[in-house]
Amino acid sequence: MSTERVVRIREFALRHRVAVGAVWLLVLLLGGAVAVLGLGRLDQSFTASGGSGHRANEAIQERYGNGAAVAPLVAVATWPAATDVRAPGAAGRFAAEVGRAAGPGARTVSYAGTGDEGFLGGDGRTVYALVYPGAGEPDLAGLAVVEEAAGTLRAGLRSALPEARVEVTGVLPLQHDSAVAGPGAVALVVKAACALGLLVLLALAFRSPLGVLAPLLLAGVTSVGALVLVEAVAGFTEISFIVVYLVPVTALVLSVHRWAQPPESAARSAVAAGAAGAAACAVLALFPAAFLRSVGLAGLAVWTVGTAAALTLAPVLRSVATRTTPVARVTRTARTARTAGTKPVRAGRRPRPIAAAVGLTLLVLLAGAATQLRVGNPEAHALVSSGPARDGLDRLAAAGVPSGVLNPLEVLVPEGADAEAVAARAARVPGVLLAAAPRADAWRRDGSAVVVVVPEEEPMTAAGAATVTALRSALSQGPTPVGGSGVVDRDLVDGVYGLLPFAIPAAALAAFLALAVLTTAGAAVRAVFHALLASVASTGALTALWQWGPPGAGAVTGWVPLVVGAFAFCVSLDRSVASAVGGRPWAGHVAAGAGALAVLAVGIGPQVELALLVSGFAMAAVFDALAGHPRTRPVPPVRPVQRNSFQLV
């Protein structure tokens, strides 16, 4: 888009400011209602489609109606010391009560139905059972059903087995307990301080009530418009729910950054960065993976709507701000403009070499740490520190039962195959605690059977991933697909992260070509390099903090680095382009601070996955500011322009 066309668009918006404002107000209000109603169109499974494990889980879900990608509940009972848990009375009674409390349609397996001592604790008094509730799919509604079943199971077993200490745990109950715990008093104070800090930062940067409100309004219309577009596309292709996290945060940082730019460069940089960002995201959306497609389409929508708002709504808001500016400030601004042509213009400040070298070294080290990223749900011990589900996990650990039981594998044995032989072959795989082929009707249907395989280690660990690979290799000779909750992370690595070595260079090349046409080749190289560095460094920061740091999560939820990396790429690209066309150097720092404070104000709390995402967003914003841009062009002297017109060049 030429500069003259940009000028005409802005002047048209100013001539019809009432109509333009009304249109964007409708986008905000009506679009907001449409966006809320359309959330159901988004895929809420958070699983990677297309892999062998996903296909196995679909087959199990279709035939048996439960289990598959949904991790089971684990019922744990510790009996008095004098009780023989192997005796038919104790083991049979426990199994019967578990089946009764689990409700109709549930699949349960324990020591009584298999005779496998892997279902017993090392203390001789503890026994556990795997419970797949009768309903529940790997989406938000299905997971809520499983969480409710956990409470029913816990209450039923405690009533039926008063002499035993009974707990119910599992991946979903642990996540549920962390979500309902709520932030403590300290966290609430920090959240309030971050929200207040966001308003103070905007007030100090823009020095007027409208200056505080305008970027928030721009972020609102951009978020709503982008979500409506994404939800419209979701009617034709699979779009993941993760876009709900990516869109508003990206829109906020871009809006604050563009509002902080002078009008002369804001529109020009918005067009150039919008074209480059849209090109990169469009390429990303072409790859055959739901998560990459979702991130690409969400980014494309944000760039499109955000650029339109910057060219039309932002000039209208600036004109209102000019009218409401106090007389003294207008006089001071006019005097500055009149004398600008007679005073020498100082070039942008160059950062100190030592500080720049330290910052670059840190970013490079974090980029190296990104290569050690381990994708998967955080380990069970890191999900929540207290609660009934954590009590069950601690009970298992005290009895010597490994935490791998929380994420068992399921092998679908087709009609005509020997389920017992499959179980025996699986049991010989290193790292497998037990493999059983229950003979109950719930585990055998239409000639097929399901074999449950319990690994010793959780699948996100190196040992757990090796067990999954070895099991697939051991069963590869027959038509026995391996599914279960333990393969979801492996599918994500193979089906999504395996495409990143091709997707990232393709998206970067698209952004470079678009920028090279609109700016210069040198500016395009610098902008794309900074964007890639910020994106990879933010992933490395997640690795350093959550895998190696005090939280000790052991892994990073698979979709979080994708969202955080896309966010870092977009905001750094916008900052680099604005710097290349003469934008204000401090604008990026204000935008980064606003983004970090906003996500912290919303997301601080005990829920681990949300904490992962929030910390990733905050670190990405800070790293973009840290990466900085070592040189800004001197702004040319202000030249007089006619009233109600804007000169860009």
C-alpha positions as CSV (number, residue, x, y, z in Angstrom):
1,M,0.0,0.0,0.0
2,S,1.5,3.3,-1.1
3,T,1.9,6.3,1.3
4,E,-0.6,8.3,-0.7
5,R,-3.2,5.7,-0.3
6,V,-2.5,5.5,3.5
7,V,-3.0,9.3,3.6
8,R,-6.3,9.1,1.8
9,I,-7.6,6.4,4.1
10,R,-6.7,8.5,7.2
11,E,-8.2,11.6,5.7
12,F,-11.3,9.8,4.8
13,A,-11.6,8.4,8.4
14,L,-11.2,12.0,9.7
15,R,-13.9,13.4,7.4
16,H,-16.3,10.7,8.5
17,R,-15.1,10.3,12.1
18,V,-18.6,9.8,13.4
19,A,-19.4,7.0,11.0
20,V,-16.0,5.4,11.6
21,G,-16.4,5.5,15.3
22,A,-19.9,4.1,15.1
23,V,-18.7,1.2,12.9
24,W,-15.9,0.3,15.3
25,L,-18.3,0.6,18.3
26,L,-20.6,-1.9,16.6
27,V,-17.6,-4.2,16.1
28,L,-16.8,-4.0,19.8
29,L,-20.4,-4.5,21.1
30,L,-22.0,-6.8,18.5
31,G,-18.8,-8.5,17.6
32,G,-18.2,-9.2,21.3
33,A,-21.5,-10.9,21.6
34,V,-20.9,-12.9,18.5
35,A,-17.4,-13.9,19.6
36,V,-18.7,-15.2,23.0
37,L,-21.5,-17.2,21.3
38,G,-19.1,-18.6,18.8
39,L,-16.6,-20.0,21.2
40,G,-18.3,-23.4,20.9
41,R,-17.0,-23.6,17.3
42,L,-13.4,-23.9,18.5
43,D,-11.9,-27.3,19.1
44,Q,-11.4,-27.7,22.9
45,S,-9.5,-31.0,22.9
46,F,-6.0,-29.6,23.2
47,T,-4.8,-32.8,21.5
48,A,-2.8,-33.1,18.3
49,S,-4.7,-34.7,15.4
50,G,-3.3,-36.9,12.7
51,G,-0.8,-39.0,14.6
52,S,-1.0,-42.7,15.1
53,G,-1.9,-42.3,18.8
54,H,-4.7,-39.9,17.9
55,R,-6.1,-42.4,15.4
56,A,-5.9,-45.2,18.0
57,N,-7.7,-43.0,20.6
58,E,-10.4,-42.1,18.1
59,A,-11.0,-45.8,17.5
60,I,-11.1,-46.6,21.2
61,Q,-13.5,-43.7,21.9
62,E,-15.8,-44.7,19.0
63,R,-16.0,-48.3,20.1
64,Y,-15.9,-48.1,23.9
65,G,-17.1,-44.6,24.5
66,N,-14.5,-43.6,27.1
67,G,-10.8,-43.7,28.0
68,A,-8.5,-43.1,25.1
69,A,-7.0,-39.6,25.3
70,V,-8.7,-38.9,28.7
71,A,-6.5,-40.0,31.6
72,P,-8.3,-42.3,34.1
73,L,-9.1,-41.7,37.7
74,V,-7.0,-43.7,40.1
75,A,-8.7,-45.0,43.3
76,V,-6.3,-45.7,46.1
77,A,-7.2,-47.7,49.3
78,T,-4.8,-48.4,52.2
79,W,-6.0,-51.1,54.5
80,P,-5.1,-51.8,58.1
81,A,-1.9,-53.6,58.7
82,A,-3.6,-56.9,59.5
83,T,-5.4,-57.1,56.2
84,D,-4.2,-59.3,53.4
85,V,-4.9,-57.2,50.3
86,R,-4.3,-60.3,48.1
87,A,-7.0,-62.3,49.7
88,P,-10.2,-62.6,47.6
89,G,-12.2,-61.0,50.3
90,A,-10.3,-57.7,50.4
91,A,-9.3,-57.5,46.8
92,G,-12.7,-58.6,45.5
93,R,-14.6,-56.2,47.8
94,F,-12.4,-53.3,46.7
95,A,-13.0,-54.1,43.0
96,A,-16.7,-54.5,43.5
97,E,-17.1,-51.2,45.4
98,V,-15.0,-49.4,42.8
99,G,-17.2,-50.7,40.0
100,R,-20.4,-49.8,41.9
101,A,-19.2,-46.3,42.7
102,A,-17.8,-45.7,39.2
103,G,-21.4,-45.9,37.8
104,P,-22.8,-47.5,34.6
105,G,-20.6,-47.6,31.5
106,A,-17.3,-47.3,33.4
107,R,-14.3,-49.5,32.8
108,T,-12.4,-50.4,35.8
109,V,-9.3,-52.7,36.4
110,S,-7.5,-53.7,39.5
111,Y,-5.7,-56.6,41.2
112,A,-8.9,-58.7,41.6
113,G,-9.6,-58.8,37.9
114,T,-6.0,-59.4,36.7
115,G,-4.0,-61.0,39.5
116,D,-1.2,-58.6,38.5
117,E,0.7,-57.4,41.6
118,G,1.6,-54.2,39.8
119,F,-1.8,-53.0,41.2
120,L,-0.4,-53.4,44.7
121,G,1.7,-51.1,46.7
122,G,5.1,-52.1,48.1
123,D,3.9,-51.6,51.7
124,G,1.6,-54.7,51.4
125,R,-1.5,-52.6,52.5
126,T,-2.2,-50.4,49.5
127,V,-4.1,-51.3,46.4
128,Y,-5.3,-49.1,43.5
129,A,-7.6,-49.3,40.6
130,L,-7.8,-47.5,37.2
131,V,-11.3,-46.1,36.6
132,Y,-12.4,-44.8,33.2
133,P,-15.8,-43.1,33.8
134,G,-18.7,-44.0,31.5
135,A,-18.6,-40.6,29.7
136,G,-16.0,-38.0,29.0
137,E,-14.2,-36.9,25.8
138,P,-10.9,-34.9,25.5
139,D,-12.6,-31.5,25.4
140,L,-13.6,-29.1,28.2
141,A,-17.1,-30.5,28.6
142,G,-15.9,-34.1,28.7
143,L,-13.1,-33.3,31.2
144,A,-15.7,-31.6,33.5
145,V,-17.7,-34.8,33.5
146,V,-14.6,-36.8,34.5
147,E,-13.8,-34.3,37.3
148,E,-17.4,-34.6,38.6
149,A,-17.0,-38.4,38.5
150,A,-13.9,-38.1,40.7
151,G,-16.0,-36.6,43.5
152,T,-18.7,-39.2,43.2
153,L,-16.2,-42.0,43.2
154,R,-14.4,-40.6,46.3
155,A,-17.6,-40.2,48.3
156,G,-18.9,-43.7,47.3
157,L,-15.7,-45.5,48.2
158,R,-15.3,-43.7,51.6
159,S,-18.9,-44.6,52.5
160,A,-18.5,-48.3,51.4
161,L,-15.0,-48.9,52.9
162,P,-15.0,-47.1,56.2
163,E,-12.1,-49.2,57.6
164,A,-9.7,-48.2,54.8
165,R,-8.1,-44.9,53.9
166,V,-9.5,-44.1,50.5
167,E,-8.3,-41.4,48.1
168,V,-9.0,-40.6,44.4
169,T,-6.4,-39.0,42.3
170,G,-5.5,-38.6,38.6
171,V,-4.3,-36.0,36.2
172,L,-7.6,-34.3,35.8
173,P,-8.4,-34.2,39.6
174,L,-5.0,-32.7,40.2
175,Q,-5.6,-30.0,37.6
176,H,-9.1,-29.4,38.9
177,D,-7.8,-28.9,42.5
178,S,-5.2,-26.4,41.3
179,A,-7.9,-24.5,39.4
180,V,-10.4,-24.3,42.2
181,A,-7.8,-23.4,44.9
182,G,-7.8,-19.8,43.8
183,P,-5.0,-17.3,44.4
184,G,-4.0,-16.6,48.0
185,A,-4.0,-13.2,49.7
186,V,-0.4,-12.4,48.5
187,A,-1.3,-13.3,44.9
188,L,-4.4,-11.1,45.0
189,V,-2.4,-8.2,46.2
190,V,0.1,-8.8,43.4
191,K,-2.7,-9.0,40.8
192,A,-4.2,-5.8,42.0
193,A,-0.8,-4.1,42.0
194,C,-0.2,-5.2,38.4
195,A,-3.6,-3.9,37.3
196,L,-2.9,-0.6,39.0
197,G,0.6,-0.5,37.5
198,L,-0.8,-1.0,34.0
199,L,-3.0,2.1,34.4
200,V,-0.2,4.1,36.0
201,L,2.2,3.2,33.2
202,L,-0.3,4.2,30.5
203,A,-1.1,7.4,32.4
204,L,2.6,8.3,32.7
205,A,3.3,7.5,29.0
206,F,0.3,9.3,27.5
207,R,-0.6,11.9,30.1
208,S,-4.3,12.1,29.5
209,P,-7.4,10.0,30.3
210,L,-8.0,9.4,26.6
211,G,-4.4,8.4,26.2
212,V,-5.1,5.6,28.7
213,L,-8.4,4.6,27.2
214,A,-7.5,4.8,23.5
215,P,-5.0,1.9,23.4
216,L,-7.3,-0.3,25.4
217,L,-10.1,0.5,23.0
218,L,-7.9,-0.3,20.0
219,A,-7.0,-3.6,21.7
220,G,-10.6,-4.4,22.4
221,V,-11.8,-3.9,18.8
222,T,-8.8,-5.8,17.5
223,S,-9.4,-8.7,19.8
224,V,-13.1,-8.9,19.1
225,G,-12.8,-8.5,15.3
226,A,-10.0,-11.1,15.1
227,L,-11.9,-13.6,17.2
228,V,-15.0,-13.2,15.0
229,L,-12.9,-13.9,11.9
230,V,-11.3,-16.9,13.4
231,E,-14.6,-18.4,14.6
232,A,-16.0,-17.9,11.1
233,V,-13.2,-19.9,9.7
234,A,-13.7,-22.5,12.4
235,G,-16.9,-23.5,10.6
236,F,-14.8,-24.9,7.8
237,T,-11.7,-26.2,9.4
238,E,-10.4,-27.3,12.9
239,I,-9.3,-24.3,15.0
240,S,-8.0,-24.9,18.5
241,F,-9.2,-23.1,21.6
242,I,-5.7,-21.8,22.1
243,V,-6.5,-18.8,19.9
244,V,-8.5,-17.3,22.8
245,Y,-5.2,-16.8,24.7
246,L,-3.1,-15.6,21.8
247,V,-5.4,-13.0,20.3
248,P,-6.1,-10.5,23.2
249,V,-2.6,-10.3,24.5
250,T,-1.1,-9.8,21.1
251,A,-3.7,-7.2,20.3
252,L,-3.0,-5.3,23.5
253,V,0.7,-5.0,23.0
254,L,0.4,-4.0,19.4
255,S,-2.2,-1.4,20.2
256,V,-0.2,0.2,23.0
257,H,2.9,0.2,20.8
258,R,1.2,1.8,17.8
259,W,-0.6,4.4,20.0
260,A,2.7,5.4,21.4
261,Q,4.2,6.1,18.0
262,P,3.9,9.6,16.4
263,P,1.2,9.8,13.7
264,E,3.8,10.3,11.0
265,S,5.3,6.8,11.5
266,A,2.4,4.9,13.2
267,A,0.4,4.3,10.0
268,R,3.5,3.6,7.9
269,S,4.9,1.0,10.3
270,A,1.4,-0.5,10.8
271,V,1.1,-1.2,7.1
272,A,4.6,-2.6,6.7
273,A,4.5,-4.7,9.9
274,G,0.9,-5.8,9.2
275,A,1.8,-7.0,5.7
276,A,4.9,-8.9,7.0
277,G,3.2,-10.4,10.0
278,A,0.1,-11.4,7.9
279,A,2.4,-13.0,5.3
280,A,4.2,-15.0,8.0
281,C,1.1,-16.1,9.7
282,A,-0.6,-17.0,6.4
283,V,2.3,-19.3,5.6
284,L,2.1,-20.9,9.1
285,A,-1.6,-21.6,8.6
286,L,-0.9,-23.7,5.5
287,F,0.9,-26.4,7.4
288,P,-1.1,-29.6,8.1
289,A,-1.3,-29.4,11.9
290,A,-4.2,-28.0,13.8
291,F,-2.1,-26.1,16.3
292,L,0.0,-24.4,13.7
293,R,-3.0,-23.7,11.6
294,S,-4.8,-22.2,14.6
295,V,-1.8,-20.0,15.5
296,G,-1.4,-18.8,11.9
297,L,-5.0,-17.9,11.4
298,A,-5.2,-16.1,14.7
299,G,-2.1,-14.1,14.0
300,L,-3.4,-13.3,10.5
301,A,-6.7,-12.1,11.9
302,V,-4.9,-9.9,14.5
303,W,-2.6,-8.3,12.0
304,T,-5.5,-7.6,9.6
305,V,-8.0,-6.1,12.1
306,G,-5.2,-4.3,14.0
307,T,-3.9,-2.6,10.8
308,A,-7.4,-1.6,9.8
309,A,-8.0,-0.1,13.3
310,A,-4.6,1.7,13.2
311,L,-5.5,3.3,9.8
312,T,-9.1,4.4,10.6
313,L,-9.9,4.4,14.3
314,A,-6.6,5.6,15.7
315,P,-6.6,8.9,13.7
316,V,-10.2,9.6,14.9
317,L,-9.1,9.0,18.5
318,R,-6.0,11.2,18.0
319,S,-8.2,14.0,16.7
320,V,-10.4,13.7,19.8
321,A,-7.3,13.7,22.0
322,T,-6.1,16.9,20.3
323,R,-9.4,18.7,20.8
324,T,-9.4,17.7,24.5
325,T,-5.8,18.6,25.2
326,P,-5.4,21.5,27.7
327,V,-4.6,24.9,26.2
328,A,-1.2,25.1,27.9
329,R,-0.1,21.8,26.5
330,V,-1.2,22.7,23.0
331,T,0.7,26.0,23.2
332,R,3.8,24.2,24.4
333,T,3.5,21.6,21.6
334,A,3.0,24.3,19.0
335,R,6.0,26.3,20.3
336,T,8.1,23.1,20.1
337,A,7.0,22.5,16.5
338,R,7.8,26.0,15.5
339,T,11.3,25.9,16.9
340,A,12.1,22.3,15.8
341,G,13.3,23.5,12.4
342,T,16.0,25.7,14.0
343,K,17.3,23.3,16.5
344,P,19.7,20.4,15.6
345,V,18.0,17.0,15.7
346,R,19.7,14.5,17.9
347,A,20.1,11.0,16.6
348,G,18.6,8.1,18.6
349,R,20.6,7.1,21.6
350,R,22.9,4.1,21.1
351,P,23.0,1.6,23.9
352,R,26.2,1.0,25.8
353,P,28.3,-1.8,24.2
354,I,28.6,-3.8,27.4
355,A,24.9,-3.7,28.1
356,A,24.1,-4.7,24.5
357,A,26.6,-7.5,24.6
358,V,25.2,-8.8,27.9
359,G,21.6,-8.7,26.6
360,L,22.5,-10.4,23.3
361,T,24.5,-13.1,25.2
362,L,21.5,-13.8,27.5
363,L,19.2,-14.1,24.5
364,V,21.5,-16.4,22.7
365,L,21.9,-18.6,25.8
366,L,18.1,-18.8,26.1
367,A,17.8,-19.7,22.5
368,G,20.2,-22.5,23.1
369,A,18.1,-23.6,26.1
370,A,15.1,-23.8,23.7
371,T,16.7,-26.8,22.1
372,Q,16.3,-28.7,25.3
373,L,12.5,-28.1,25.6
374,R,10.6,-31.1,26.8
375,V,7.0,-31.0,25.6
376,G,4.2,-32.4,27.7
377,N,1.9,-31.9,30.6
378,P,3.8,-30.9,33.8
379,E,4.7,-33.8,36.1
380,A,2.0,-34.8,38.5
381,H,3.8,-33.5,41.6
382,A,4.0,-30.0,40.1
383,L,0.3,-29.6,39.3
384,V,-0.9,-28.8,42.9
385,S,0.6,-28.7,46.3
386,S,-2.5,-29.7,48.4
387,G,-6.0,-31.0,48.1
388,P,-7.7,-34.4,48.0
389,A,-6.2,-35.3,44.6
390,R,-2.7,-34.5,46.0
391,D,-3.4,-36.7,49.0
392,G,-4.1,-39.6,46.7
393,L,-0.9,-38.9,44.8
394,D,1.1,-38.8,48.1
395,R,-0.6,-42.1,49.2
396,L,0.6,-43.8,46.0
397,A,4.1,-42.5,46.4
398,A,4.2,-43.5,50.1
399,A,3.3,-47.1,49.0
400,G,6.0,-47.2,46.4
401,V,3.6,-46.9,43.3
402,P,5.3,-44.9,40.5
403,S,3.5,-41.9,39.1
404,G,3.3,-43.4,35.7
405,V,0.1,-45.1,36.7
406,L,-1.6,-41.7,36.2
407,N,-1.1,-41.9,32.4
408,P,-1.6,-45.5,31.2
409,L,-1.5,-46.6,27.6
410,E,-4.3,-48.5,25.9
411,V,-3.7,-51.0,23.1
412,L,-6.7,-51.7,20.9
413,V,-6.6,-55.4,19.9
414,P,-8.6,-56.1,16.8
415,E,-11.0,-59.0,16.3
416,G,-9.2,-62.3,15.9
417,A,-6.0,-61.3,17.7
418,D,-5.0,-62.7,21.1
419,A,-5.3,-60.0,23.7
420,E,-3.4,-62.0,26.4
421,A,-0.5,-62.5,24.0
422,V,-0.4,-58.8,23.3
423,A,-0.4,-58.1,27.0
424,A,2.4,-60.5,27.6
425,R,4.5,-58.9,24.8
426,A,3.9,-55.5,26.2
427,A,4.8,-56.5,29.8
428,R,8.3,-57.4,28.6
429,V,9.0,-53.9,27.3
430,P,11.5,-52.1,29.6
431,G,9.9,-49.4,31.7
432,V,6.4,-51.1,31.8
433,L,5.1,-51.7,35.3
434,L,2.2,-54.0,34.2
435,A,0.2,-55.0,31.1
436,A,-3.2,-56.6,31.5
437,A,-6.0,-57.8,29.3
438,P,-9.1,-57.7,31.5
439,R,-11.8,-60.2,30.6
440,A,-14.8,-58.1,31.8
441,D,-17.4,-57.2,29.2
442,A,-16.5,-53.5,29.5
443,W,-13.0,-54.3,28.0
444,R,-14.2,-56.6,25.2
445,R,-16.6,-55.5,22.6
446,D,-17.5,-56.8,19.1
447,G,-14.6,-59.2,19.1
448,S,-12.1,-56.5,19.9
449,A,-10.3,-56.0,23.3
450,V,-8.4,-53.3,25.1
451,V,-5.1,-54.0,26.8
452,V,-4.1,-51.6,29.5
453,V,-0.3,-50.9,29.8
454,V,0.9,-49.0,32.9
455,P,4.4,-47.4,32.5
456,E,6.7,-46.7,35.5
457,E,7.5,-43.1,34.5
458,E,5.2,-40.3,33.3
459,P,5.2,-39.9,29.5
460,M,6.7,-36.4,29.5
461,T,9.9,-37.6,31.1
462,A,12.8,-38.9,29.1
463,A,12.3,-42.4,30.5
464,G,8.5,-42.3,29.9
465,A,9.0,-41.2,26.3
466,A,11.4,-44.0,25.7
467,T,8.9,-46.5,27.1
468,V,6.2,-45.3,24.7
469,T,8.6,-45.6,21.8
470,A,9.8,-49.1,22.8
471,L,6.2,-50.3,23.3
472,R,5.2,-49.1,19.8
473,S,8.2,-50.8,18.4
474,A,7.4,-54.1,20.2
475,L,3.8,-54.1,18.9
476,S,4.5,-52.7,15.4
477,Q,4.4,-56.2,13.8
478,G,0.6,-56.6,14.4
479,P,-2.4,-54.3,13.8
480,T,-2.4,-53.2,17.5
481,P,-2.5,-49.3,17.6
482,V,-1.2,-47.8,20.9
483,G,-3.4,-45.1,22.4
484,G,-4.3,-43.7,25.8
485,S,-3.5,-40.5,27.5
486,G,0.2,-41.4,27.6
487,V,0.6,-40.9,23.8
488,V,-0.9,-37.5,23.5
489,D,2.4,-35.7,24.2
490,R,4.3,-37.9,21.8
491,D,1.8,-37.2,19.0
492,L,2.3,-33.5,19.7
493,V,6.0,-33.8,19.3
494,D,5.8,-35.9,16.2
495,G,2.9,-34.2,14.5
496,V,3.5,-30.5,15.4
497,Y,7.0,-29.9,16.6
498,G,8.3,-32.1,13.8
499,L,7.0,-29.5,11.3
500,L,8.6,-26.5,13.0
501,P,12.0,-26.8,11.2
502,F,10.1,-26.3,8.0
503,A,7.4,-23.9,9.2
504,I,9.6,-21.3,10.9
505,P,12.0,-20.7,8.0
506,A,9.0,-20.5,5.6
507,A,7.2,-17.9,7.8
508,A,10.4,-15.9,8.3
509,L,11.0,-15.9,4.5
510,A,7.5,-14.6,3.9
511,A,7.9,-11.8,6.4
512,F,11.2,-10.8,4.9
513,L,9.9,-10.6,1.4
514,A,7.0,-8.5,2.4
515,L,9.2,-6.1,4.4
516,A,11.8,-5.9,1.7
517,V,9.2,-4.6,-0.7
518,L,7.8,-2.0,1.7
519,T,11.0,-0.9,3.5
520,T,14.6,-2.0,2.7
521,A,16.4,-5.3,2.6
522,G,18.6,-4.4,5.6
523,A,15.6,-3.3,7.7
524,A,13.8,-6.5,6.8
525,V,16.7,-8.7,7.8
526,R,17.1,-6.9,11.2
527,A,13.3,-7.1,11.9
528,V,13.0,-10.8,11.1
529,F,16.1,-11.7,13.0
530,H,15.0,-9.8,16.1
531,A,11.6,-11.4,15.9
532,L,13.0,-14.9,15.5
533,L,15.5,-14.3,18.4
534,A,12.7,-13.1,20.7
535,S,10.5,-16.0,19.8
536,V,13.1,-18.7,20.4
537,A,14.5,-17.0,23.5
538,S,11.0,-16.9,25.1
539,T,10.8,-20.7,24.6
540,G,14.2,-21.1,26.1
541,A,13.1,-19.0,29.1
542,L,10.1,-21.4,29.6
543,T,12.6,-24.3,29.5
544,A,14.9,-22.7,32.0
545,L,12.2,-21.6,34.4
546,W,9.8,-24.6,34.4
547,Q,12.0,-27.6,33.5
548,W,15.2,-26.6,35.3
549,G,13.9,-23.9,37.8
550,P,12.3,-24.1,41.2
551,P,8.8,-25.1,39.9
552,G,10.3,-28.4,38.8
553,A,7.5,-29.1,36.3
554,G,9.7,-31.4,34.2
555,A,8.0,-30.4,31.0
556,V,6.1,-27.5,29.4
557,T,2.5,-28.0,28.2
558,G,2.8,-28.6,24.5
559,W,0.7,-25.8,23.1
560,V,2.1,-23.1,25.4
561,P,5.5,-22.6,23.5
562,L,3.6,-22.3,20.2
563,V,1.4,-19.5,21.5
564,V,4.2,-17.7,23.4
565,G,6.5,-18.0,20.4
566,A,4.0,-16.6,18.0
567,F,3.2,-13.7,20.4
568,A,6.9,-12.9,20.7
569,F,7.4,-13.0,17.0
570,C,4.5,-10.6,16.3
571,V,5.3,-8.0,18.9
572,S,9.0,-8.0,18.1
573,L,8.3,-7.7,14.4
574,D,6.1,-4.7,15.0
575,R,8.7,-3.0,17.3
576,S,11.5,-3.6,14.7
577,V,9.5,-2.1,11.8
578,A,8.5,0.9,13.9
579,S,12.1,1.5,14.8
580,A,13.2,1.3,11.2
581,V,10.8,4.0,10.1
582,G,11.7,6.4,12.9
583,G,9.3,5.5,15.7
584,R,9.8,6.5,19.3
585,P,12.4,4.3,21.1
586,W,10.5,4.3,24.4
587,A,7.3,3.0,22.8
588,G,8.4,-0.6,22.8
589,H,9.3,-0.5,26.5
590,V,5.8,0.9,27.3
591,A,4.1,-1.7,25.2
592,A,6.2,-4.5,26.7
593,G,5.5,-3.3,30.3
594,A,1.8,-3.0,29.5
595,G,1.6,-6.5,28.1
596,A,3.6,-8.0,31.1
597,L,1.5,-6.2,33.7
598,A,-1.8,-7.1,31.9
599,V,-1.1,-10.9,31.8
600,L,0.2,-10.9,35.3
601,A,-2.9,-9.1,36.6
602,V,-5.1,-11.7,34.9
603,G,-3.2,-14.9,35.2
604,I,-1.4,-15.0,38.6
605,G,-2.7,-18.0,40.5
606,P,-2.0,-21.6,41.5
607,Q,-3.1,-23.2,38.1
608,V,0.2,-24.5,36.6
609,E,-0.8,-24.4,32.9
610,L,-2.1,-20.8,33.2
611,A,1.1,-19.9,35.1
612,L,3.1,-21.4,32.3
613,L,1.3,-19.3,29.7
614,V,1.3,-16.1,31.7
615,S,5.0,-16.3,32.5
616,G,5.8,-17.0,28.9
617,F,3.9,-14.0,27.7
618,A,5.5,-11.8,30.3
619,M,9.0,-13.0,29.6
620,A,8.5,-12.7,25.8
621,A,7.4,-9.0,26.2
622,V,10.4,-8.3,28.4
623,F,12.9,-10.1,26.1
624,D,11.6,-8.1,23.2
625,A,12.4,-4.9,25.1
626,L,15.7,-6.3,26.2
627,A,16.6,-7.3,22.6
628,G,16.0,-3.6,21.7
629,H,17.1,-2.2,18.5
630,P,20.6,-0.7,18.6
631,R,19.9,2.2,16.3
632,T,17.0,4.5,15.6
633,R,16.9,7.0,12.7
634,P,16.9,10.6,13.6
635,V,13.4,12.1,13.2
636,P,13.3,14.8,10.6
637,P,12.3,18.4,11.5
638,V,8.6,18.9,11.8
639,R,7.2,20.8,8.7
640,P,4.0,22.8,8.7
641,V,1.0,21.0,7.2
642,Q,-2.5,22.1,6.4
643,R,-5.3,21.7,8.9
644,N,-7.0,18.3,9.0
645,S,-4.3,16.6,7.0
646,F,-1.5,14.2,7.9
647,Q,1.9,14.0,6.3
648,L,3.6,10.7,6.5
649,V,6.8,11.3,4.6
